[in-house]
């Protein structure tokens, strides 16, 4: 028997229903209709188009050129592929695909696509054997070859008998068959490359496919033109701009967190320029005081960014208010050096938070050091643009607060969450993934870093009293028979509150503040002791005055707490973490307390003793003049002898203003260089940009020859952030490094993209004692590390991470091991390594260097599977949370998606979900290109089918809880929330009038229109403007309807309709057995 089917659509479900009956068929010719023109003629007719227009459209389909026919064939192949991807992964369906391939290969099944026009008629024609009188029989009607078409009782079909009828139908079919395009090869290709038959997919290819799907929106986002008046950017910088635009739309905020020297400011300025030109958004730039002039002159004015610039220091001023028009008319905020807003309990954070949240402004955060903040500090910055606790970002739990709590307890990694908000690349990353990057036609390169150590005697510096002073800084310890030392009673008031009041407000807050202040003050004294004689002398003098004032207050019946903040913080830069910590804790104490609630006698005794201790310290350092200052004299000797200084400028860094002023004065007095070429840069100067231009005129593009150029600049860390100083190739760090972060930040001032220098140098002062002079550097470092442990001790835990001791880094720095320091820096960066960022750039590199592999990955169909050995690494139970006693072999990796709803799971053989976060799942499937494919385990189809059912249910639960299938912008979420509120209000009315029902219908329609994703940029801009106006509910609904009509969202919804319906169906992207 031979058969001839002419159908509009071909569904595997329909073929499956008749598969058993095809055994007796010698040949089946299957003619599939052209579905790409679906319903076009009907739509024309419903739109009351003229008869001529309808006929003309119909004729267009009858005269297609070869390219048009090929396009229709490709469309048919795409549809077959999509149906195969969504075919249930059961043994029965796998056998069905196998049978189809057999029939095609044996020439029993032949398939063509009719491309001339839509195949309206459906006919199933059967030829009887030659020995029968009747030549055949046919069924003609409305049924397609689908399960619904064969079984649905709404279809209408008629059985046609008679040889004449059979001959006419066969003639009709043959005419169409001859006009149709062959489709056997395309169908065979899709069947053989489907999950059911393709056993060629390697574990590495599946791993890359997962990465591709996670980064597809980044890789395929349309290019955005840059205004011609902005300077050229490197490819990796422009990629960051595009990612920033996308993340701002999706998340309302983005961290631009490339390491120092990669041009974050240019990326941010380009982003602001694009937003101003394309979306008419004007920004408010908030930055540290030293960067205000840089932002205004170098970016805002030069490139017409239309932005305002505000010093973050202004936010701490008593009379400052964001209510002024020049702030209220901005559409987004750029926060430079955003780590300065890591403390949510500071005044400036509270003011900024209230401002951005009241206007619902997007926020761009610039910082090179997200890794140096505690988890809660990063959370505080995220809260500036993401006030909602609920998140749906492929991490568990889906609560910001709960997730960060787990991070703090080392139960969750931070990168899986950060990757949804943060753009970060390191030098190593650029070298690996963007090796051909260029800026303005020049290849991107970085200078080689060199580390050198300068030792000096700290014992001689303090006239033999160093150990005495260090002993006085440390608290008394009766257990060790140590009766002298600072008690820091002035900063530990909680210890003196009477027992009945300790747990009562406001004293219950004193405990934490007091513990932190105790440690911070102890550390402050120790670090200034090492920095310079002058810094320690000034600090002791100030503290003596503060203690006198406190004791006078006790005489007057007043507890002075938190007063004199500015006086105490003299010598510490505004942006310094030491300043931020002290300011925050002291502000907490700035309130009046009742002296009756304290043990005043004990408090007076200990504060008096501390003042006496400070006076003893001051007595020891008072006689030390510059000529007796061994550290200063060592610097002068080095300046005279270092050959590199003959041809290079020098930047001397210190943490403290007192040290900077002292060193500058002494260098001028010693006339190591002409006095006018020696300058100091700290926050007490109001001409910082002028100093920078005099020191680095080339890097800062000075418009005219510089008068009085600077060759030796002494600076605090006010210059360690955001400024370009790469005219210099040398830096000298006058203070001891506890931690590599300051060194890395300072190196970043001269280690910039396309520095004029092939090598740069960092010289680092290292203190030693007289007894240690015969020891090697490693032994001396051991002694210094022990000093730090002994002096700061348990208080180290309260320090910011960038202030805490990093012994490995200290060895690397002072032993001059640049490679080891770079490895430590890379290890620190792993704390915020972004899998999605790495994946995106890995795939970009593969696309450039291995185009065949990239084409293979992007062409792999969904639902594919493979298997690999767990190997020696395996899937650590602790890492993925395998329940005790659970069967863990094989472990199944499952990737499901519906719209933008994605889930990556690891499950055991019983279907128990072992891990629900992307990080663990990706780690489990990561493998090298050489990884061998293993055979799939028995019952694999059943395991995958069970997981697919769980995924389907989770997706339905997600939708029922108010989730949306597409990623929505913040403005879209506002629109849908507004519509939802209006719907609830209308539905709650007791009397449901026709008008009310009509309103509910209108709101449902409006909800569907504003759910379309992605929105056109113009629509998004208009919607954001409406949202910022905060209209009343009724007015908002009217204007949403007006915007939907104006921007033809109904047409957009229709255009997205068919594709969206299929894309929203839960589907398997891929699976893998780990055995």
TIGUDO-751721 format. One record per residue (C-alpha): z negated, x, y. Coordinates in steps of 0.2 Angstrom, whole numbers, plus 5000, padded with zeros to 4 digits. Layout:
residues N
Z, X, Y
...
***
This chain:
residues 1075
5000, 5000, 5000
5004, 5006, 5018
4995, 4999, 5033
4999, 4999, 5052
4986, 4996, 5065
4989, 4993, 5083
4972, 4993, 5092
4966, 4994, 5110
4951, 5005, 5106
4946, 5015, 5091
4928, 5016, 5086
4921, 5025, 5071
4910, 5010, 5068
4925, 5000, 5064
4933, 5013, 5053
4916, 5014, 5044
4916, 4996, 5040
4933, 4997, 5031
4932, 5014, 5024
4928, 5008, 5006
4944, 4997, 5006
4956, 5012, 5011
4955, 5020, 4994
4971, 5010, 4989
4980, 5013, 5005
4994, 5026, 5003
4997, 5028, 5022
4988, 5021, 5037
4997, 5023, 5054
4984, 5020, 5068
4991, 5016, 5085
4978, 5018, 5099
4980, 5010, 5116
4979, 5018, 5133
4962, 5013, 5140
4962, 5024, 5156
4971, 5009, 5165
4958, 4997, 5159
4957, 4981, 5168
4968, 4987, 5183
4980, 4973, 5182
4967, 4960, 5180
4958, 4967, 5195
4974, 4966, 5205
4976, 4948, 5200
4958, 4943, 5204
4960, 4952, 5221
4975, 4940, 5225
4988, 4954, 5226
5006, 4949, 5227
5016, 4946, 5211
5027, 4961, 5216
5012, 4972, 5218
5006, 4968, 5200
5023, 4970, 5193
5025, 4987, 5202
5009, 4993, 5195
5014, 4988, 5177
5030, 4997, 5179
5022, 5013, 5185
5014, 5014, 5167
5031, 5012, 5159
5039, 5027, 5167
5026, 5042, 5165
5031, 5060, 5165
5026, 5072, 5152
5011, 5078, 5162
5004, 5060, 5165
5007, 5057, 5146
4997, 5073, 5142
4983, 5067, 5153
4982, 5051, 5144
4981, 5059, 5127
4968, 5071, 5134
4958, 5055, 5140
4959, 5048, 5122
4953, 5064, 5115
4938, 5064, 5127
4933, 5046, 5122
4934, 5051, 5103
4923, 5066, 5107
4910, 5056, 5116
4909, 5043, 5102
4907, 5057, 5089
4893, 5064, 5099
4884, 5048, 5099
4887, 5045, 5080
4871, 5043, 5071
4867, 5059, 5062
4865, 5051, 5045
4872, 5057, 5028
4883, 5041, 5028
4891, 5045, 5045
4893, 5063, 5040
4902, 5058, 5024
4913, 5046, 5035
4919, 5060, 5046
4922, 5071, 5031
4933, 5057, 5024
4943, 5055, 5040
4947, 5073, 5040
4953, 5072, 5022
4964, 5057, 5025
4972, 5066, 5040
4974, 5083, 5031
4982, 5074, 5016
4994, 5065, 5028
4987, 5048, 5023
4980, 5044, 5041
4992, 5046, 5055
4987, 5043, 5073
4996, 5041, 5089
4992, 5035, 5107
5002, 5023, 5116
5003, 5029, 5134
5016, 5018, 5143
5004, 5004, 5147
4989, 4996, 5141
4991, 4990, 5123
4985, 4972, 5125
4990, 4965, 5107
4980, 4970, 5092
4988, 4969, 5075
4984, 4974, 5058
4999, 4975, 5047
4999, 4978, 5028
5014, 4982, 5017
5013, 4975, 4999
5020, 4985, 4985
5039, 4984, 4982
5036, 4974, 4966
5030, 4959, 4976
5040, 4945, 4983
5030, 4945, 4999
5033, 4961, 5009
5016, 4961, 5017
5003, 4952, 5028
4996, 4954, 5045
4981, 4949, 5056
4985, 4947, 5074
4972, 4943, 5087
4959, 4950, 5099
4948, 4961, 5088
4948, 4980, 5090
4944, 4992, 5076
4926, 4992, 5080
4910, 4985, 5072
4909, 4971, 5085
4928, 4968, 5084
4927, 4965, 5065
4912, 4955, 5065
4909, 4946, 5081
4912, 4928, 5080
4918, 4927, 5098
4934, 4936, 5093
4950, 4926, 5089
4962, 4931, 5075
4975, 4923, 5065
4982, 4928, 5048
5001, 4929, 5048
5011, 4926, 5032
5029, 4927, 5028
5042, 4940, 5026
5051, 4936, 5043
5035, 4937, 5052
5031, 4953, 5044
5047, 4961, 5048
5046, 4956, 5066
5029, 4963, 5068
5034, 4979, 5059
5049, 4981, 5070
5037, 4978, 5085
5025, 4991, 5079
5038, 5004, 5075
5046, 5003, 5092
5029, 5006, 5100
5025, 5020, 5087
5041, 5029, 5092
5036, 5028, 5110
5019, 5034, 5107
5011, 5052, 5108
5005, 5061, 5092
4986, 5061, 5091
4983, 5068, 5073
4979, 5086, 5079
4968, 5080, 5093
4958, 5068, 5082
4957, 5082, 5068
4951, 5095, 5081
4937, 5083, 5087
4932, 5078, 5070
4931, 5096, 5064
4922, 5102, 5080
4909, 5088, 5079
4891, 5090, 5072
4896, 5083, 5056
4908, 5097, 5051
4907, 5112, 5063
4897, 5126, 5054
4903, 5139, 5066
4891, 5137, 5080
4879, 5152, 5081
4861, 5152, 5086
4866, 5162, 5102
4880, 5150, 5106
4868, 5135, 5105
4855, 5145, 5115
4868, 5147, 5129
4873, 5129, 5128
4855, 5124, 5131
4854, 5135, 5146
4871, 5128, 5152
4865, 5110, 5151
4849, 5115, 5160
4859, 5123, 5174
4875, 5113, 5174
4871, 5105, 5191
4868, 5122, 5199
4884, 5130, 5191
4895, 5116, 5195
4889, 5111, 5212
4903, 5110, 5224
4905, 5125, 5236
4899, 5121, 5253
4908, 5129, 5268
4899, 5140, 5280
4902, 5139, 5299
4913, 5153, 5304
4900, 5159, 5317
4888, 5165, 5304
4888, 5182, 5297
4895, 5185, 5279
4882, 5183, 5265
4882, 5191, 5248
4887, 5180, 5233
4869, 5179, 5227
4863, 5175, 5245
4876, 5161, 5246
4871, 5155, 5229
4853, 5153, 5236
4859, 5143, 5251
4868, 5131, 5239
4853, 5129, 5228
4841, 5127, 5243
4852, 5112, 5249
4851, 5104, 5232
4832, 5107, 5230
4829, 5100, 5247
4838, 5084, 5243
4830, 5082, 5226
4813, 5088, 5229
4810, 5087, 5248
4805, 5106, 5247
4810, 5123, 5241
4803, 5140, 5240
4815, 5154, 5245
4805, 5169, 5237
4816, 5183, 5234
4807, 5200, 5234
4807, 5210, 5250
4823, 5217, 5256
4835, 5205, 5249
4838, 5195, 5265
4827, 5179, 5263
4828, 5177, 5282
4847, 5177, 5282
4847, 5164, 5267
4835, 5153, 5277
4844, 5154, 5293
4861, 5150, 5284
4852, 5135, 5276
4846, 5129, 5293
4863, 5132, 5301
4872, 5122, 5287
4859, 5107, 5289
4862, 5107, 5307
4881, 5107, 5307
4883, 5096, 5292
4868, 5084, 5292
4863, 5086, 5310
4845, 5091, 5305
4835, 5102, 5317
4821, 5112, 5311
4804, 5118, 5317
4801, 5136, 5312
4783, 5141, 5310
4780, 5159, 5307
4767, 5173, 5310
4766, 5178, 5329
4775, 5195, 5327
4790, 5186, 5320
4792, 5173, 5333
4803, 5184, 5344
4813, 5190, 5329
4817, 5172, 5324
4821, 5166, 5341
4832, 5181, 5347
4840, 5186, 5330
4844, 5169, 5323
4840, 5153, 5333
4849, 5159, 5349
4862, 5170, 5341
4868, 5157, 5328
4864, 5141, 5338
4852, 5134, 5324
4845, 5121, 5336
4828, 5125, 5330
4811, 5127, 5338
4800, 5142, 5334
4781, 5140, 5333
4768, 5154, 5330
4757, 5149, 5315
4742, 5155, 5325
4744, 5141, 5337
4739, 5129, 5323
4721, 5136, 5324
4719, 5134, 5343
4707, 5120, 5348
4719, 5111, 5360
4735, 5112, 5349
4743, 5095, 5344
4759, 5091, 5335
4761, 5075, 5345
4772, 5083, 5358
4790, 5077, 5358
4797, 5095, 5354
4789, 5094, 5337
4791, 5075, 5334
4810, 5076, 5335
4812, 5089, 5321
4819, 5084, 5304
4812, 5098, 5293
4800, 5112, 5294
4804, 5131, 5289
4787, 5140, 5285
4790, 5159, 5285
4777, 5169, 5276
4771, 5152, 5268
4757, 5161, 5258
4747, 5161, 5274
4745, 5142, 5270
4738, 5144, 5253
4720, 5138, 5258
4720, 5119, 5260
4703, 5119, 5268
4708, 5128, 5284
4711, 5120, 5300
4729, 5125, 5302
4733, 5119, 5284
4726, 5102, 5288
4736, 5100, 5304
4752, 5105, 5296
4749, 5094, 5281
4746, 5079, 5292
4761, 5083, 5303
4774, 5085, 5288
4767, 5071, 5278
4766, 5059, 5293
4785, 5061, 5297
4789, 5064, 5278
4798, 5080, 5283
4807, 5092, 5270
4799, 5109, 5270
4807, 5126, 5267
4794, 5139, 5262
4798, 5158, 5264
4787, 5170, 5254
4790, 5186, 5244
4773, 5185, 5236
4771, 5169, 5226
4764, 5179, 5212
4749, 5185, 5222
4742, 5168, 5225
4730, 5159, 5213
4738, 5144, 5205
4729, 5132, 5216
4736, 5141, 5231
4753, 5138, 5226
4749, 5120, 5223
4743, 5119, 5240
4760, 5124, 5247
4769, 5112, 5235
4758, 5098, 5242
4765, 5101, 5259
4782, 5093, 5253
4776, 5084, 5237
4761, 5074, 5240
4763, 5063, 5224
4753, 5069, 5209
4766, 5062, 5197
4780, 5073, 5191
4794, 5072, 5179
4801, 5089, 5177
4801, 5093, 5159
4783, 5100, 5159
4767, 5092, 5151
4756, 5085, 5157
4767, 5076, 5170
4753, 5077, 5184
4753, 5092, 5197
4734, 5092, 5197
4732, 5092, 5178
4746, 5105, 5176
4739, 5117, 5188
4721, 5115, 5181
4729, 5120, 5164
4737, 5135, 5172
4721, 5141, 5180
4713, 5140, 5162
4727, 5150, 5155
4733, 5135, 5145
4750, 5133, 5153
4762, 5146, 5161
4767, 5143, 5179
4786, 5147, 5179
4791, 5131, 5169
4785, 5121, 5184
4789, 5133, 5198
4808, 5134, 5193
4810, 5116, 5200
4805, 5121, 5217
4808, 5140, 5218
4822, 5152, 5221
4817, 5170, 5217
4827, 5186, 5213
4821, 5203, 5211
4831, 5220, 5213
4832, 5221, 5194
4839, 5204, 5193
4852, 5208, 5206
4857, 5224, 5197
4858, 5215, 5180
4866, 5198, 5186
4875, 5202, 5202
4881, 5220, 5199
4897, 5218, 5210
4888, 5209, 5224
4895, 5214, 5241
4889, 5210, 5259
4903, 5210, 5272
4914, 5220, 5260
4902, 5233, 5256
4894, 5235, 5238
4875, 5230, 5238
4865, 5245, 5234
4846, 5250, 5235
4839, 5267, 5239
4829, 5277, 5226
4810, 5276, 5229
4799, 5291, 5229
4780, 5292, 5228
4770, 5307, 5235
4751, 5309, 5236
4741, 5318, 5250
4723, 5322, 5245
4708, 5324, 5257
4690, 5326, 5255
4681, 5310, 5260
4664, 5319, 5258
4669, 5331, 5272
4675, 5317, 5282
4658, 5309, 5283
4649, 5326, 5285
4641, 5325, 5267
4635, 5307, 5269
4648, 5298, 5260
4638, 5294, 5244
4623, 5289, 5256
4634, 5277, 5265
4641, 5270, 5249
4624, 5268, 5242
4618, 5258, 5258
4633, 5246, 5256
4628, 5242, 5239
4614, 5229, 5237
4596, 5233, 5231
4594, 5233, 5213
4576, 5233, 5207
4581, 5235, 5189
4589, 5251, 5193
4575, 5256, 5204
4587, 5255, 5219
4577, 5248, 5234
4589, 5251, 5248
4605, 5243, 5253
4612, 5228, 5261
4606, 5211, 5256
4620, 5202, 5266
4607, 5189, 5269
4616, 5183, 5285
4630, 5178, 5274
4620, 5171, 5259
4611, 5157, 5268
4611, 5147, 5252
4598, 5158, 5244
4585, 5154, 5258
4587, 5135, 5258
4571, 5127, 5252
4572, 5120, 5234
4571, 5102, 5239
4587, 5103, 5250
4598, 5115, 5239
4608, 5100, 5231
4609, 5090, 5247
4623, 5089, 5259
4627, 5100, 5269
4618, 5113, 5260
4626, 5110, 5243
4642, 5117, 5251
4633, 5133, 5256
4632, 5140, 5238
4651, 5144, 5235
4654, 5149, 5253
4639, 5160, 5253
4644, 5169, 5236
4661, 5172, 5243
4655, 5178, 5260
4643, 5190, 5251
4657, 5198, 5241
4669, 5198, 5256
4658, 5207, 5268
4653, 5220, 5255
4671, 5224, 5251
4675, 5224, 5270
4662, 5238, 5273
4668, 5248, 5258
4686, 5247, 5262
4683, 5252, 5281
4673, 5266, 5275
4688, 5273, 5266
4700, 5268, 5280
4693, 5279, 5294
4677, 5285, 5302
4682, 5275, 5318
4685, 5258, 5308
4668, 5260, 5299
4659, 5264, 5315
4666, 5249, 5325
4662, 5238, 5310
4644, 5243, 5309
4642, 5242, 5328
4649, 5224, 5328
4638, 5219, 5313
4623, 5226, 5322
4626, 5215, 5337
4629, 5199, 5326
4613, 5202, 5317
4604, 5204, 5334
4611, 5187, 5339
4606, 5179, 5323
4588, 5185, 5325
4587, 5179, 5343
4593, 5162, 5337
4579, 5161, 5324
4567, 5165, 5338
4574, 5150, 5348
4573, 5139, 5332
4592, 5139, 5328
4601, 5144, 5312
4618, 5152, 5319
4630, 5151, 5305
4649, 5153, 5306
4648, 5158, 5325
4657, 5173, 5332
4671, 5172, 5319
4684, 5180, 5331
4671, 5194, 5335
4668, 5197, 5317
4687, 5198, 5312
4691, 5210, 5326
4701, 5224, 5318
4709, 5213, 5304
4726, 5206, 5307
4729, 5187, 5307
4740, 5187, 5292
4729, 5198, 5281
4722, 5190, 5266
4705, 5198, 5271
4706, 5189, 5288
4711, 5172, 5280
4697, 5172, 5267
4684, 5177, 5280
4690, 5164, 5292
4690, 5150, 5279
4673, 5153, 5273
4665, 5156, 5290
4673, 5140, 5297
4664, 5131, 5283
4648, 5137, 5290
4652, 5132, 5307
4639, 5118, 5309
4621, 5116, 5314
4607, 5117, 5301
4589, 5112, 5302
4578, 5128, 5302
4564, 5118, 5293
4576, 5117, 5278
4575, 5136, 5276
4562, 5149, 5270
4563, 5157, 5287
4550, 5171, 5284
4561, 5178, 5270
4577, 5175, 5279
4570, 5185, 5294
4564, 5199, 5284
4580, 5202, 5275
4591, 5200, 5290
4580, 5212, 5299
4581, 5224, 5285
4600, 5223, 5285
4601, 5227, 5303
4590, 5242, 5300
4602, 5247, 5286
4617, 5245, 5298
4609, 5255, 5311
4606, 5269, 5299
4624, 5269, 5294
4629, 5270, 5312
4618, 5284, 5315
4626, 5294, 5301
4644, 5292, 5308
4640, 5293, 5326
4641, 5312, 5327
4658, 5313, 5318
4671, 5318, 5331
4689, 5319, 5328
4689, 5338, 5325
4676, 5335, 5311
4686, 5321, 5303
4693, 5329, 5288
4705, 5315, 5284
4712, 5315, 5301
4714, 5334, 5301
4723, 5333, 5284
4735, 5321, 5292
4738, 5333, 5306
4741, 5347, 5295
4753, 5337, 5284
4763, 5332, 5299
4765, 5350, 5304
4771, 5355, 5287
4782, 5341, 5279
4800, 5346, 5280
4807, 5328, 5279
4799, 5325, 5296
4812, 5336, 5304
4826, 5324, 5301
4817, 5307, 5298
4806, 5295, 5307
4789, 5290, 5300
4780, 5274, 5299
4761, 5276, 5296
4753, 5260, 5289
4734, 5255, 5289
4726, 5239, 5286
4715, 5240, 5301
4718, 5239, 5320
4703, 5251, 5323
4711, 5264, 5312
4728, 5262, 5320
4722, 5264, 5337
4711, 5279, 5332
4725, 5288, 5323
4738, 5284, 5337
4726, 5291, 5350
4723, 5307, 5340
4741, 5310, 5336
4745, 5309, 5354
4731, 5320, 5359
4736, 5333, 5346
4754, 5333, 5353
4761, 5332, 5335
4776, 5325, 5344
4780, 5321, 5362
4767, 5307, 5366
4781, 5295, 5372
4788, 5295, 5354
4772, 5290, 5346
4767, 5272, 5347
4755, 5259, 5339
4760, 5242, 5333
4747, 5229, 5329
4743, 5211, 5334
4735, 5216, 5350
4752, 5221, 5357
4763, 5208, 5365
4778, 5219, 5364
4780, 5221, 5346
4799, 5217, 5345
4802, 5230, 5359
4792, 5242, 5348
4802, 5238, 5333
4819, 5239, 5343
4814, 5256, 5349
4809, 5262, 5332
4823, 5255, 5322
4838, 5251, 5335
4851, 5251, 5321
4843, 5239, 5309
4839, 5227, 5323
4856, 5228, 5331
4850, 5234, 5348
4863, 5229, 5361
4861, 5244, 5372
4856, 5263, 5370
4837, 5263, 5367
4826, 5271, 5381
4811, 5281, 5375
4815, 5280, 5356
4800, 5280, 5344
4799, 5293, 5330
4782, 5290, 5324
4775, 5273, 5323
4757, 5269, 5317
4756, 5251, 5312
4745, 5238, 5303
4752, 5226, 5291
4758, 5215, 5306
4774, 5225, 5303
4774, 5223, 5284
4781, 5206, 5283
4799, 5200, 5289
4804, 5214, 5300
4819, 5227, 5297
4813, 5245, 5300
4826, 5254, 5288
4831, 5266, 5302
4816, 5275, 5294
4816, 5283, 5277
4797, 5288, 5276
4781, 5278, 5276
4763, 5285, 5275
4749, 5274, 5268
4733, 5280, 5277
4721, 5269, 5266
4718, 5269, 5248
4728, 5257, 5237
4717, 5245, 5226
4733, 5236, 5222
4752, 5239, 5223
4756, 5223, 5233
4753, 5231, 5250
4763, 5246, 5245
4778, 5235, 5239
4777, 5225, 5255
4777, 5240, 5266
4791, 5249, 5255
4801, 5233, 5259
4802, 5237, 5277
4813, 5252, 5274
4819, 5247, 5256
4833, 5235, 5262
4850, 5230, 5256
4862, 5243, 5261
4849, 5255, 5268
4857, 5270, 5277
4847, 5281, 5266
4850, 5285, 5247
4831, 5290, 5245
4815, 5283, 5253
4798, 5290, 5252
4780, 5284, 5252
4766, 5296, 5255
4749, 5290, 5250
4732, 5297, 5255
4719, 5299, 5241
4701, 5303, 5244
4692, 5315, 5233
4674, 5323, 5233
4670, 5341, 5234
4665, 5342, 5215
4682, 5335, 5210
4693, 5347, 5219
4696, 5357, 5202
4701, 5341, 5193
4718, 5333, 5191
4724, 5318, 5200
4720, 5307, 5185
4702, 5312, 5184
4700, 5310, 5203
4708, 5292, 5201
4695, 5288, 5187
4681, 5293, 5199
4689, 5282, 5213
4691, 5267, 5201
4673, 5269, 5196
4667, 5269, 5214
4677, 5253, 5217
4669, 5245, 5201
4652, 5251, 5206
4652, 5246, 5224
4661, 5229, 5223
4657, 5225, 5205
4655, 5207, 5201
4661, 5202, 5218
4679, 5208, 5214
4682, 5191, 5206
4682, 5183, 5224
4695, 5194, 5231
4713, 5188, 5233
4724, 5194, 5219
4733, 5206, 5230
4716, 5214, 5235
4709, 5216, 5217
4709, 5232, 5208
4724, 5236, 5198
4720, 5253, 5189
4737, 5255, 5181
4746, 5253, 5197
4734, 5266, 5205
4738, 5279, 5192
4757, 5275, 5195
4756, 5276, 5214
4745, 5292, 5215
4753, 5301, 5200
4770, 5298, 5209
4777, 5288, 5194
4790, 5277, 5203
4797, 5271, 5186
4780, 5265, 5180
4776, 5257, 5197
4793, 5248, 5195
4789, 5242, 5178
4772, 5236, 5184
4781, 5227, 5198
4793, 5219, 5185
4778, 5214, 5175
4770, 5206, 5190
4786, 5196, 5193
4786, 5190, 5176
4771, 5179, 5181
4784, 5169, 5191
4800, 5173, 5181
4811, 5157, 5182
4820, 5153, 5166
4832, 5142, 5175
4836, 5155, 5188
4838, 5168, 5175
4849, 5156, 5165
4860, 5152, 5180
4863, 5170, 5184
4865, 5175, 5166
4879, 5161, 5164
4887, 5167, 5180
4888, 5184, 5173
4895, 5179, 5157
4908, 5168, 5166
4913, 5184, 5176
4912, 5197, 5162
4915, 5186, 5146
4926, 5172, 5151
4931, 5168, 5133
4913, 5166, 5128
4909, 5155, 5144
4924, 5144, 5140
4918, 5142, 5122
4900, 5137, 5127
4906, 5124, 5140
4918, 5117, 5128
4906, 5114, 5114
4903, 5096, 5111
4886, 5088, 5111
4875, 5084, 5096
4880, 5101, 5088
4867, 5110, 5077
4863, 5127, 5069
4849, 5136, 5061
4841, 5153, 5063
4827, 5163, 5056
4811, 5163, 5065
4811, 5182, 5062
4796, 5193, 5065
4792, 5184, 5082
4792, 5166, 5074
4785, 5152, 5084
4767, 5156, 5087
4756, 5141, 5083
4745, 5144, 5098
4760, 5145, 5109
4767, 5128, 5104
4751, 5119, 5099
4754, 5117, 5081
4740, 5105, 5075
4729, 5112, 5061
4736, 5108, 5044
4753, 5103, 5051
4769, 5108, 5041
4778, 5120, 5053
4793, 5125, 5042
4806, 5121, 5046
4802, 5119, 5065
4816, 5108, 5073
4822, 5111, 5091
4828, 5095, 5098
4836, 5093, 5115
4839, 5075, 5120
4846, 5068, 5136
4850, 5051, 5145
4857, 5052, 5162
4845, 5065, 5170
4831, 5061, 5158
4829, 5077, 5147
4817, 5082, 5134
4816, 5098, 5124
4805, 5097, 5109
4799, 5108, 5095
4794, 5097, 5080
4788, 5100, 5062
4796, 5094, 5046
4785, 5078, 5047
4792, 5074, 5064
4776, 5079, 5073
4780, 5085, 5091
4773, 5103, 5092
4778, 5106, 5110
4785, 5096, 5124
4788, 5108, 5138
4804, 5117, 5141
4796, 5134, 5142
4790, 5134, 5124
4806, 5126, 5117
4817, 5139, 5125
4806, 5153, 5120
4808, 5147, 5102
4827, 5147, 5102
4830, 5163, 5112
4840, 5176, 5102
4852, 5190, 5104
4871, 5188, 5102
4870, 5196, 5085
4858, 5182, 5078
4865, 5176, 5061
4867, 5157, 5057
4857, 5151, 5043
4860, 5136, 5031
4853, 5120, 5037
4838, 5114, 5027
4838, 5099, 5016
4836, 5082, 5024
4840, 5089, 5041
4850, 5073, 5045
4834, 5062, 5042
4823, 5074, 5052
4835, 5074, 5067
4837, 5055, 5066
4819, 5052, 5067
4817, 5063, 5082
4832, 5054, 5090
4822, 5037, 5087
4807, 5045, 5096
4818, 5051, 5110
4825, 5033, 5112
4808, 5025, 5113
4801, 5038, 5125
4816, 5035, 5137
4814, 5016, 5136
4795, 5019, 5140
4800, 5030, 5154
4811, 5016, 5162
4798, 5003, 5159
4786, 5013, 5169
4797, 5013, 5184
4807, 5029, 5180
4825, 5031, 5185
4839, 5038, 5174
4846, 5048, 5188
4838, 5062, 5199
4835, 5053, 5215
4833, 5061, 5232
4817, 5058, 5241
4827, 5046, 5253
4833, 5036, 5238
4816, 5035, 5230
4810, 5028, 5247
4824, 5015, 5247
4820, 5009, 5229
4801, 5009, 5233
4805, 4998, 5248
4816, 4986, 5238
4803, 4985, 5224
4790, 4981, 5237
4801, 4967, 5244
4805, 4960, 5227
4786, 4959, 5222
4783, 4951, 5239
4796, 4938, 5236
4792, 4935, 5217
4774, 4932, 5221
4778, 4917, 5232
4770, 4901, 5223
4785, 4890, 5227
4802, 4897, 5221
4815, 4889, 5233
4834, 4892, 5231
4832, 4904, 5246
4819, 4914, 5237
4829, 4915, 5221
4844, 4920, 5231
4834, 4934, 5239
4828, 4940, 5222
4846, 4941, 5216
4851, 4950, 5232
4837, 4963, 5230
4842, 4966, 5212
4860, 4970, 5218
4853, 4981, 5232
4842, 4990, 5219
4857, 4994, 5208
4868, 5000, 5223
4855, 5012, 5229
4852, 5019, 5212
4869, 5026, 5211
4868, 5045, 5210
4873, 5057, 5218
4875, 5049, 5235
4888, 5056, 5247
4881, 5068, 5260
4885, 5055, 5274
4876, 5041, 5265
4861, 5053, 5262
4860, 5058, 5280
4861, 5040, 5286
4847, 5035, 5273
4836, 5049, 5278
4838, 5044, 5296
4833, 5026, 5292
4818, 5032, 5282
4812, 5043, 5296
4811, 5028, 5308
4799, 5020, 5296
4805, 5002, 5299
4795, 4986, 5294
4799, 4979, 5277
4810, 4965, 5282
4820, 4976, 5294
4821, 4990, 5281
4829, 4978, 5268
4842, 4971, 5281
4847, 4989, 5286
4848, 4995, 5268
4860, 4981, 5265
4870, 4985, 5281
4871, 5004, 5275
4876, 4999, 5258
4890, 4988, 5265
4895, 5001, 5278
4897, 5015, 5266
4905, 5005, 5252
4891, 5008, 5239
4898, 4994, 5228
4915, 5003, 5226
4905, 5019, 5222
4894, 5010, 5210
4910, 5003, 5202
4918, 5020, 5201
4903, 5027, 5192
4901, 5012, 5181
4909, 5016, 5165
4905, 5034, 5165
4887, 5031, 5170
4885, 5018, 5156
4890, 5031, 5143
4880, 5045, 5152
4865, 5034, 5152
4865, 5031, 5133
4852, 5042, 5125
4861, 5056, 5116
4858, 5072, 5107
4863, 5088, 5116
4859, 5099, 5101
4847, 5103, 5088
4842, 5119, 5078
4832, 5122, 5063
4820, 5137, 5064
4817, 5143, 5046
***
